Protein backbone atom coordinates (compact mmCIF):
# COMPACT_ATOMS: atom_id res chain seq x y z
CA UNK A 1 0.00 0.00 0.00
CA UNK A 2 2.93 2.32 0.64
CA UNK A 3 4.14 1.82 -2.93
CA UNK A 4 0.72 2.79 -4.29
CA UNK A 5 0.74 5.94 -2.17
CA UNK A 6 4.26 6.86 -3.26
CA UNK A 7 3.42 6.36 -6.94
CA UNK A 8 0.25 8.43 -6.64
CA UNK A 9 2.09 11.18 -4.78
CA UNK A 10 4.90 11.32 -7.34
CA UNK A 11 2.52 11.43 -10.30
CA UNK A 12 0.42 14.16 -8.67
CA UNK A 13 3.11 16.37 -7.15
CA UNK A 14 5.56 16.42 -10.06
CA UNK A 15 3.07 17.93 -12.56
CA UNK A 16 1.91 20.44 -9.95
CA UNK A 17 5.44 21.55 -9.22
CA UNK A 18 6.32 21.58 -12.93
CA UNK A 19 3.47 23.99 -13.72
CA UNK A 20 4.24 26.27 -10.77
CA UNK A 21 6.89 28.46 -12.52
CA UNK A 22 4.48 29.17 -15.37
CA UNK A 23 1.72 30.07 -12.91
CA UNK A 24 4.19 32.24 -11.00
CA UNK A 25 5.02 34.16 -14.15
CA UNK A 26 1.36 34.64 -15.00
CA UNK A 27 0.60 35.99 -11.52
CA UNK A 28 3.87 38.01 -11.25
CA UNK A 29 5.07 36.14 -8.17
CA UNK A 30 8.55 36.62 -6.76
CA UNK A 31 10.90 33.69 -6.19
CA UNK A 32 10.13 33.72 -2.47
CA UNK A 33 6.40 33.59 -3.12
CA UNK A 34 6.83 30.73 -5.58
CA UNK A 35 8.86 28.86 -2.97
CA UNK A 36 6.01 29.27 -0.47
CA UNK A 37 3.54 28.04 -3.08
CA UNK A 38 5.74 25.04 -3.89
CA UNK A 39 5.99 24.05 -0.22
CA UNK A 40 2.24 24.47 0.21
CA UNK A 41 1.43 22.43 -2.88
CA UNK A 42 3.83 19.71 -1.85
CA UNK A 43 2.51 19.51 1.72
CA UNK A 44 -1.14 19.67 0.63
CA UNK A 45 -0.71 16.97 -2.01
CA UNK A 46 1.06 14.74 0.51
CA UNK A 47 -1.61 15.26 3.16
CA UNK A 48 -4.51 14.62 0.77
CA UNK A 49 -2.91 11.52 -0.70
CA UNK A 50 -2.15 10.07 2.74
CA UNK A 51 -5.69 10.84 3.89
CA UNK A 52 -7.26 9.22 0.84
CA UNK A 53 -5.03 6.15 1.20
CA UNK A 54 -5.97 5.70 4.85
CA UNK A 55 -9.69 6.13 4.22
CA UNK A 56 -9.55 3.76 1.23
CA UNK A 57 -7.92 1.18 3.47
CA UNK A 58 -10.62 1.63 6.10
CA UNK A 59 -13.49 1.29 3.65
CA UNK A 60 -12.08 -1.38 1.34
CA UNK A 61 -14.15 -4.26 2.69
CA UNK A 62 -17.49 -2.49 3.00
CA UNK A 63 -20.49 -2.96 0.71
CA UNK A 64 -21.36 0.73 0.29
CA UNK A 65 -17.76 1.91 0.37
CA UNK A 66 -18.33 4.92 -1.88
CA UNK A 67 -20.86 6.57 0.41
CA UNK A 68 -18.88 5.81 3.56
CA UNK A 69 -15.67 7.03 1.87
CA UNK A 70 -17.30 10.38 1.08
CA UNK A 71 -18.71 10.76 4.56
CA UNK A 72 -15.34 10.10 6.15
CA UNK A 73 -13.06 12.01 3.79
CA UNK A 74 -15.01 15.25 3.29
CA UNK A 75 -14.84 16.53 6.89
CA UNK A 76 -11.18 15.55 7.14
CA UNK A 77 -10.08 17.10 3.84
CA UNK A 78 -11.72 20.52 4.27
CA UNK A 79 -9.07 21.81 6.75
CA UNK A 80 -6.31 20.68 4.39
CA UNK A 81 -7.79 22.55 1.47
VOLUMGU-199836 format. One record per atom (N, C-alpha, C): residue in three letters; y, x, z; atom name. Coordinates in nm, 2 decimals. Example, Ala and Ser with C-alpha at 12.3 -4.5 7.8 and 13.67 -1.06 7.14 Angstrom:
VOLUMGU-199836
+------+--------+--------+--------+------+
: code :      v :      u :      w : site :
+------+--------+--------+--------+------+
:  ALA :  -0.57 :   1.32 :   0.78 :    N :
:  ALA :  -0.45 :   1.23 :   0.78 :   CA :
:  ALA :  -0.33 :   1.32 :   0.78 :    C :
:  SER :  -0.22 :   1.28 :   0.71 :    N :
:  SER :  -0.11 :   1.37 :   0.71 :   CA :
:  SER :   0.00 :   1.29 :   0.79 :    C :
+------+--------+--------+--------+------+
END
This chain:
VOLUMGU-199836
+------+--------+--------+--------+------+
: code :      v :      u :      w : site :
+------+--------+--------+--------+------+
:  UNK :  -0.12 :   0.08 :   0.00 :    N :
:  UNK :   0.00 :   0.00 :   0.00 :   CA :
:  UNK :   0.13 :   0.09 :   0.00 :    C :
:  UNK :   0.12 :   0.20 :   0.06 :    N :
:  UNK :   0.23 :   0.29 :   0.06 :   CA :
:  UNK :   0.26 :   0.35 :  -0.08 :    C :
:  UNK :   0.16 :   0.37 :  -0.16 :    N :
:  UNK :   0.18 :   0.41 :  -0.29 :   CA :
:  UNK :   0.25 :   0.31 :  -0.38 :    C :
:  UNK :   0.21 :   0.18 :  -0.36 :    N :
:  UNK :   0.28 :   0.07 :  -0.43 :   CA :
:  UNK :   0.43 :   0.06 :  -0.39 :    C :
:  UNK :   0.45 :   0.08 :  -0.26 :    N :
:  UNK :   0.59 :   0.07 :  -0.22 :   CA :
:  UNK :   0.67 :   0.19 :  -0.28 :    C :
:  UNK :   0.62 :   0.31 :  -0.27 :    N :
:  UNK :   0.69 :   0.43 :  -0.33 :   CA :
:  UNK :   0.71 :   0.41 :  -0.48 :    C :
:  UNK :   0.62 :   0.36 :  -0.55 :    N :
:  UNK :   0.64 :   0.34 :  -0.69 :   CA :
:  UNK :   0.74 :   0.24 :  -0.72 :    C :
:  UNK :   0.74 :   0.13 :  -0.65 :    N :
:  UNK :   0.84 :   0.03 :  -0.66 :   CA :
:  UNK :   0.98 :   0.08 :  -0.63 :    C :
:  UNK :   0.99 :   0.15 :  -0.52 :    N :
:  UNK :   1.12 :   0.21 :  -0.48 :   CA :
:  UNK :   1.17 :   0.31 :  -0.58 :    C :
:  UNK :   1.09 :   0.39 :  -0.63 :    N :
:  UNK :   1.13 :   0.49 :  -0.73 :   CA :
:  UNK :   1.18 :   0.42 :  -0.86 :    C :
:  UNK :   1.11 :   0.32 :  -0.91 :    N :
:  UNK :   1.14 :   0.25 :  -1.03 :   CA :
:  UNK :   1.26 :   0.16 :  -1.01 :    C :
:  UNK :   1.30 :   0.12 :  -0.89 :    N :
:  UNK :   1.42 :   0.04 :  -0.87 :   CA :
:  UNK :   1.54 :   0.13 :  -0.84 :    C :
:  UNK :   1.52 :   0.23 :  -0.76 :    N :
:  UNK :   1.64 :   0.31 :  -0.71 :   CA :
:  UNK :   1.69 :   0.41 :  -0.82 :    C :
:  UNK :   1.60 :   0.46 :  -0.90 :    N :
:  UNK :   1.64 :   0.56 :  -1.01 :   CA :
:  UNK :   1.73 :   0.49 :  -1.11 :    C :
:  UNK :   1.70 :   0.37 :  -1.16 :    N :
:  UNK :   1.79 :   0.31 :  -1.26 :   CA :
:  UNK :   1.92 :   0.27 :  -1.19 :    C :
:  UNK :   1.92 :   0.22 :  -1.06 :    N :
:  UNK :   2.04 :   0.19 :  -0.99 :   CA :
:  UNK :   2.13 :   0.31 :  -0.98 :    C :
:  UNK :   2.08 :   0.42 :  -0.94 :    N :
:  UNK :   2.16 :   0.54 :  -0.92 :   CA :
:  UNK :   2.20 :   0.61 :  -1.06 :    C :
:  UNK :   2.12 :   0.58 :  -1.16 :    N :
:  UNK :   2.16 :   0.63 :  -1.29 :   CA :
:  UNK :   2.28 :   0.56 :  -1.35 :    C :
:  UNK :   2.29 :   0.43 :  -1.32 :    N :
:  UNK :   2.40 :   0.35 :  -1.37 :   CA :
:  UNK :   2.52 :   0.36 :  -1.29 :    C :
:  UNK :   2.51 :   0.41 :  -1.17 :    N :
:  UNK :   2.63 :   0.42 :  -1.08 :   CA :
:  UNK :   2.75 :   0.50 :  -1.13 :    C :
:  UNK :   2.73 :   0.62 :  -1.20 :    N :
:  UNK :   2.85 :   0.69 :  -1.25 :   CA :
:  UNK :   2.92 :   0.61 :  -1.36 :    C :
:  UNK :   2.85 :   0.53 :  -1.44 :    N :
:  UNK :   2.92 :   0.45 :  -1.54 :   CA :
:  UNK :   3.00 :   0.34 :  -1.47 :    C :
:  UNK :   2.94 :   0.27 :  -1.37 :    N :
:  UNK :   3.01 :   0.17 :  -1.29 :   CA :
:  UNK :   3.13 :   0.23 :  -1.22 :    C :
:  UNK :   3.11 :   0.35 :  -1.17 :    N :
:  UNK :   3.22 :   0.42 :  -1.10 :   CA :
:  UNK :   3.34 :   0.44 :  -1.19 :    C :
:  UNK :   3.31 :   0.48 :  -1.32 :    N :
:  UNK :   3.42 :   0.50 :  -1.42 :   CA :
:  UNK :   3.48 :   0.37 :  -1.45 :    C :
:  UNK :   3.41 :   0.27 :  -1.46 :    N :
:  UNK :   3.46 :   0.14 :  -1.50 :   CA :
:  UNK :   3.55 :   0.08 :  -1.39 :    C :
:  UNK :   3.52 :   0.11 :  -1.26 :    N :
:  UNK :   3.60 :   0.06 :  -1.15 :   CA :
:  UNK :   3.70 :   0.16 :  -1.10 :    C :
:  UNK :   3.71 :   0.28 :  -1.16 :    N :
:  UNK :   3.80 :   0.39 :  -1.13 :   CA :
:  UNK :   3.78 :   0.43 :  -0.98 :    C :
:  UNK :   3.65 :   0.46 :  -0.95 :    N :
:  UNK :   3.61 :   0.51 :  -0.82 :   CA :
:  UNK :   3.62 :   0.66 :  -0.81 :    C :
:  UNK :   3.66 :   0.71 :  -0.70 :    N :
:  UNK :   3.66 :   0.85 :  -0.68 :   CA :
:  UNK :   3.52 :   0.90 :  -0.65 :    C :
:  UNK :   3.50 :   1.03 :  -0.64 :    N :
:  UNK :   3.37 :   1.09 :  -0.62 :   CA :
:  UNK :   3.32 :   1.05 :  -0.48 :    C :
:  UNK :   3.41 :   1.05 :  -0.38 :    N :
:  UNK :   3.37 :   1.01 :  -0.25 :   CA :
:  UNK :   3.33 :   0.87 :  -0.24 :    C :
:  UNK :   3.40 :   0.78 :  -0.31 :    N :
:  UNK :   3.36 :   0.64 :  -0.31 :   CA :
:  UNK :   3.23 :   0.62 :  -0.38 :    C :
:  UNK :   3.20 :   0.69 :  -0.49 :    N :
:  UNK :   3.07 :   0.68 :  -0.56 :   CA :
:  UNK :   2.96 :   0.73 :  -0.47 :    C :
:  UNK :   2.99 :   0.84 :  -0.39 :    N :
:  UNK :   2.89 :   0.89 :  -0.30 :   CA :
:  UNK :   2.85 :   0.78 :  -0.19 :    C :
:  UNK :   2.95 :   0.71 :  -0.14 :    N :
:  UNK :   2.93 :   0.60 :  -0.05 :   CA :
:  UNK :   2.85 :   0.49 :  -0.11 :    C :
:  UNK :   2.88 :   0.46 :  -0.24 :    N :
:  UNK :   2.80 :   0.35 :  -0.31 :   CA :
:  UNK :   2.66 :   0.40 :  -0.33 :    C :
:  UNK :   2.64 :   0.52 :  -0.36 :    N :
:  UNK :   2.50 :   0.57 :  -0.39 :   CA :
:  UNK :   2.42 :   0.57 :  -0.26 :    C :
:  UNK :   2.48 :   0.61 :  -0.15 :    N :
:  UNK :   2.40 :   0.60 :  -0.02 :   CA :
:  UNK :   2.37 :   0.45 :   0.01 :    C :
:  UNK :   2.47 :   0.37 :  -0.01 :    N :
:  UNK :   2.45 :   0.22 :   0.02 :   CA :
:  UNK :   2.34 :   0.16 :  -0.07 :    C :
:  UNK :   2.35 :   0.19 :  -0.20 :    N :
:  UNK :   2.24 :   0.14 :  -0.29 :   CA :
:  UNK :   2.11 :   0.20 :  -0.25 :    C :
:  UNK :   2.10 :   0.32 :  -0.22 :    N :
:  UNK :   1.97 :   0.38 :  -0.18 :   CA :
:  UNK :   1.92 :   0.32 :  -0.06 :    C :
:  UNK :   2.00 :   0.31 :   0.04 :    N :
:  UNK :   1.95 :   0.25 :   0.17 :   CA :
:  UNK :   1.92 :   0.10 :   0.16 :    C :
:  UNK :   2.00 :   0.03 :   0.08 :    N :
:  UNK :   1.97 :  -0.11 :   0.06 :   CA :
:  UNK :   1.84 :  -0.14 :  -0.02 :    C :
:  UNK :   1.82 :  -0.06 :  -0.12 :    N :
:  UNK :   1.70 :  -0.07 :  -0.20 :   CA :
:  UNK :   1.57 :  -0.03 :  -0.12 :    C :
:  UNK :   1.59 :   0.07 :  -0.03 :    N :
:  UNK :   1.47 :   0.11 :   0.05 :   CA :
:  UNK :   1.44 :   0.00 :   0.15 :    C :
:  UNK :   1.55 :  -0.06 :   0.21 :    N :
:  UNK :   1.53 :  -0.16 :   0.32 :   CA :
:  UNK :   1.47 :  -0.29 :   0.25 :    C :
:  UNK :   1.52 :  -0.33 :   0.14 :    N :
:  UNK :   1.46 :  -0.45 :   0.08 :   CA :
:  UNK :   1.32 :  -0.43 :   0.03 :    C :
:  UNK :   1.29 :  -0.31 :  -0.02 :    N :
:  UNK :   1.15 :  -0.29 :  -0.07 :   CA :
:  UNK :   1.05 :  -0.28 :   0.05 :    C :
:  UNK :   1.09 :  -0.22 :   0.16 :    N :
:  UNK :   1.01 :  -0.21 :   0.27 :   CA :
:  UNK :   0.99 :  -0.35 :   0.33 :    C :
:  UNK :   1.09 :  -0.43 :   0.34 :    N :
:  UNK :   1.08 :  -0.57 :   0.39 :   CA :
:  UNK :   0.99 :  -0.65 :   0.30 :    C :
:  UNK :   1.01 :  -0.65 :   0.17 :    N :
:  UNK :   0.92 :  -0.73 :   0.08 :   CA :
:  UNK :   0.78 :  -0.68 :   0.09 :    C :
:  UNK :   0.75 :  -0.55 :   0.11 :    N :
:  UNK :   0.61 :  -0.50 :   0.12 :   CA :
:  UNK :   0.55 :  -0.55 :   0.25 :    C :
:  UNK :   0.63 :  -0.55 :   0.36 :    N :
:  UNK :   0.57 :  -0.60 :   0.48 :   CA :
:  UNK :   0.54 :  -0.75 :   0.48 :    C :
:  UNK :   0.63 :  -0.82 :   0.43 :    N :
:  UNK :   0.61 :  -0.97 :   0.42 :   CA :
:  UNK :   0.50 :  -1.00 :   0.33 :    C :
:  UNK :   0.49 :  -0.93 :   0.22 :    N :
:  UNK :   0.38 :  -0.96 :   0.12 :   CA :
:  UNK :   0.24 :  -0.93 :   0.19 :    C :
:  UNK :   0.24 :  -0.82 :   0.27 :    N :
:  UNK :   0.12 :  -0.79 :   0.35 :   CA :
:  UNK :   0.08 :  -0.90 :   0.45 :    C :
:  UNK :   0.19 :  -0.96 :   0.51 :    N :
:  UNK :   0.16 :  -1.06 :   0.61 :   CA :
:  UNK :   0.11 :  -1.19 :   0.55 :    C :
:  UNK :   0.16 :  -1.22 :   0.43 :    N :
:  UNK :   0.13 :  -1.35 :   0.36 :   CA :
:  UNK :   0.02 :  -1.34 :   0.26 :    C :
:  UNK :  -0.04 :  -1.23 :   0.25 :    N :
:  UNK :  -0.14 :  -1.21 :   0.13 :   CA :
:  UNK :  -0.26 :  -1.30 :   0.14 :    C :
:  UNK :  -0.30 :  -1.33 :   0.26 :    N :
:  UNK :  -0.43 :  -1.42 :   0.27 :   CA :
:  UNK :  -0.40 :  -1.56 :   0.28 :    C :
:  UNK :  -0.28 :  -1.61 :   0.28 :    N :
:  UNK :  -0.25 :  -1.75 :   0.30 :   CA :
:  UNK :  -0.26 :  -1.83 :   0.17 :    C :
:  UNK :  -0.29 :  -1.96 :   0.19 :    N :
:  UNK :  -0.30 :  -2.05 :   0.07 :   CA :
:  UNK :  -0.16 :  -2.07 :   0.01 :    C :
:  UNK :  -0.06 :  -2.11 :   0.08 :    N :
:  UNK :   0.07 :  -2.14 :   0.03 :   CA :
:  UNK :   0.16 :  -2.01 :   0.06 :    C :
:  UNK :   0.12 :  -1.90 :   0.01 :    N :
:  UNK :   0.19 :  -1.78 :   0.04 :   CA :
:  UNK :   0.33 :  -1.77 :  -0.02 :    C :
:  UNK :   0.36 :  -1.84 :  -0.13 :    N :
:  UNK :   0.49 :  -1.83 :  -0.19 :   CA :
:  UNK :   0.60 :  -1.90 :  -0.10 :    C :
:  UNK :   0.56 :  -2.01 :  -0.05 :    N :
:  UNK :   0.66 :  -2.09 :   0.04 :   CA :
:  UNK :   0.68 :  -2.01 :   0.17 :    C :
:  UNK :   0.57 :  -1.96 :   0.23 :    N :
:  UNK :   0.58 :  -1.89 :   0.36 :   CA :
:  UNK :   0.66 :  -1.76 :   0.33 :    C :
:  UNK :   0.63 :  -1.69 :   0.22 :    N :
:  UNK :   0.70 :  -1.57 :   0.19 :   CA :
:  UNK :   0.85 :  -1.59 :   0.18 :    C :
:  UNK :   0.89 :  -1.70 :   0.12 :    N :
:  UNK :   1.04 :  -1.73 :   0.11 :   CA :
:  UNK :   1.10 :  -1.76 :   0.24 :    C :
:  UNK :   1.02 :  -1.84 :   0.32 :    N :
:  UNK :   1.08 :  -1.87 :   0.46 :   CA :
:  UNK :   1.09 :  -1.75 :   0.55 :    C :
:  UNK :   1.00 :  -1.65 :   0.53 :    N :
:  UNK :   1.01 :  -1.53 :   0.62 :   CA :
:  UNK :   1.11 :  -1.44 :   0.56 :    C :
:  UNK :   1.12 :  -1.41 :   0.43 :    N :
:  UNK :   1.20 :  -1.31 :   0.38 :   CA :
:  UNK :   1.35 :  -1.34 :   0.37 :    C :
:  UNK :   1.38 :  -1.47 :   0.34 :    N :
:  UNK :   1.52 :  -1.50 :   0.33 :   CA :
:  UNK :   1.61 :  -1.47 :   0.45 :    C :
:  UNK :   1.57 :  -1.52 :   0.57 :    N :
:  UNK :   1.65 :  -1.48 :   0.69 :   CA :
:  UNK :   1.66 :  -1.34 :   0.72 :    C :
:  UNK :   1.56 :  -1.26 :   0.68 :    N :
:  UNK :   1.55 :  -1.12 :   0.71 :   CA :
:  UNK :   1.63 :  -1.04 :   0.61 :    C :
:  UNK :   1.64 :  -1.09 :   0.49 :    N :
:  UNK :   1.71 :  -1.01 :   0.38 :   CA :
:  UNK :   1.86 :  -1.03 :   0.38 :    C :
:  UNK :   1.91 :  -1.14 :   0.43 :    N :
:  UNK :   2.05 :  -1.17 :   0.43 :   CA :
:  UNK :   2.13 :  -1.06 :   0.50 :    C :
:  UNK :   2.10 :  -1.01 :   0.62 :    N :
:  UNK :   2.18 :  -0.91 :   0.68 :   CA :
:  UNK :   2.18 :  -0.78 :   0.59 :    C :
:  UNK :   2.08 :  -0.75 :   0.52 :    N :
:  UNK :   2.07 :  -0.63 :   0.44 :   CA :
:  UNK :   2.16 :  -0.64 :   0.32 :    C :
:  UNK :   2.17 :  -0.76 :   0.26 :    N :
:  UNK :   2.26 :  -0.78 :   0.15 :   CA :
:  UNK :   2.40 :  -0.77 :   0.19 :    C :
+------+--------+--------+--------+------+
END
